[in-house]
Amino acid sequence: MSYETILYEVADGVATITLNRPDVLNAFTGQMHAELRNAFKAIRGDESIRCVMITGAGRAFCAGADLADRDLAGAGMPLDLGHTLERDYNRLIKAIRNLELPVIAAVNGVAAGAGANLALNCDIVLAARSATFIQAFVKIGLVPDAGGTYILPRLVGHARAMGLAMTGDALPADTAEQWGMIWKSTDDESLMDEVNALARSLAAGPTRSISLIKRAINASSTNTLDRQLDLERDLQRLAGRTEDFMEGVRAFLEKRAPNFRGR
Ligand code: T3D
């Protein structure tokens, strides 16, 4: 498939998705969602891919839903935003959370509305220092979506999640890092170098172990301690049967760097 609203490339085991509508700060349209679904399908079908990176073209990461994508005034019947959540946003967030690979968000500029929550649902978020995160929904009379009401309180706690969602205030990347909302805020000029280095290092890592770590940590937000201990037992069983575990131990004993193959 050729893409018009995203760029998709694979190199060195890393699939990079660039949201590519810079004139409107990479706002989502139905077409962009369809292209993203296609890209994630391609990723799931390509065993050479061991890490995914999402970023934005131009000065923004993503400004959320394209508010000009639909004829709000002349639709002739009440608009069903639940339909677009079901068809587009919910599927996108599940594609990221359920993908058995690490997904990095490189937040190169403002991330607003569903764009902010797209980033926050990625496994590791790095942001340029000039970037801001905005739960913009309240400014137009909506409710945070794209998993925002799930992920925000888990990342920053109830009080900060409420404040961000009810005010729609912009949160600078440095504060987002201090609050534990993202992994790291970097100098603008070094963002892509840092992200590329991280992506390549994850792509050269023990992919099964990394995907099981993702499953365990994501499950912990709804599990009891007993269930989480059981899950750790089950996942460790799987990790212990991988070639990469054997290689990791061998390399340690032989005092050399491991050569992980993602199996
Ligand atoms: O189905 C559904 O739709 C439900 C799902 C909803 C999910 C959501 O994400 S709802 C939230 C939608 N997003 C927003 O409300 C954010 C709107 N944008 C902004 O508040 C501001 O643009 C920013 C704070 C993100 C950035 O401000 P600034 O001053 O840096 O840039 P700007 O001048 O506002 O925007 C630059 C251009 O991008 C401008 O176009 P122009 O004037 O140069 O022709 C602006 O209209 C356009 N743009 C920015 N955001 C959007 C957009 N166009 C369409 N949709 C946008 N979301």
Boltz pocket constraint, residues with backbone or C-beta under 6 A from the ligand:
constraints:
  - pocket:
      binder: B
      contacts: [[A, 22], [A, 23], [A, 24], [A, 25], [A, 27], [A, 62], [A, 63], [A, 64], [A, 65], [A, 66], [A, 67], [A, 68], [A, 80], [A, 81], [A, 84], [A, 85], [A, 110], [A, 112], [A, 113], [A, 114], [A, 115], [A, 134], [A, 136], [A, 137], [A, 139], [A, 140], [A, 142], [A, 145]]
      max_distance: 6.0
